[in-house]
Amino acid sequence: MKLTALLEDVIDLSKRREQRQKEEEPFSIDEVLDNIDNTLDLTIEYLKNQGMSELDARKVVMKHLSDTVMVHDLS
């Protein structure tokens, strides 16, 4: 085995170990809430691109979100 190949393997292992550590770190509450906000905005944009008005798209998304929260509260 060449020394460069061995070095590349060590670097790959180090990168994988680093990635695993990042994956195991918990997300902050702000990161999670930002993900929710981004998902809502993306969904609204998608619905607008499908021909809905922005107001209708927002109503549909908020209704779905409201229904989801209601179901969660009832269970």
N, C-alpha and C positions, 0 to 999 in steps of 0.2 A: 504494500500500500504506500502510495506516495505521501510525503509530508503535507503537501497542499490539500490532498483529499482528506486527510485526517483533520487538518485545520478547518476545512469546510464543514465536516461533520460536527466538530465541536461548536462552531458558530451556529449551525442549524439547531443543535440541541439547546444552546443558550437562547436562541430566539424562541423556540417552542416553550422552554421553561418560563421565559418572560411573558409570553402570550397567555400561558396557563395562569400565571399570577394575576395578570390583568383581568382575566375572566372570572377569577375567584373573588376579586374585590367587589364589594357591594356597590350598587349605584346610589348616588345621593338622591334625596327626595326631589331636588330641583331637576336633576337629569331625567328622572322618571316622569315628572309632570311636563317637562319640555317635550318628551317623546309623545305624550298624550296630545299636547297642543299641536305638535307637528303632524300627527296622524289625523287629527280633526281637520286641520287646514288642507292637508293633502286630499282627504276624502271630499271636502267641499270643492276643491279645484277640479277633481275628477268628475264630480257630478255636473259642474259648470261646463266642462268640456264635452259632456254628454248631452248638452242642450238645456240644462236647467238654469233658471235665473239664480243669482247668488243668494237672494232671499229664500227661495224655495229650497236650495241645497242646504242652507244653514238650518232651515226648519226641519228638514228630513233628518239631518245629522243630530240635531239637538233632541228631536223626538226619540230617535233610536237610543241616544245616550240616556235620556230620561227614563225610557222603558227599561234599559239595562239596570239602572240604579234602583228602580222600583222593584224589579224582580229580585235583586240582591237584598234589598231591605225586607222583602216578604219571606225570604228563605232563611 
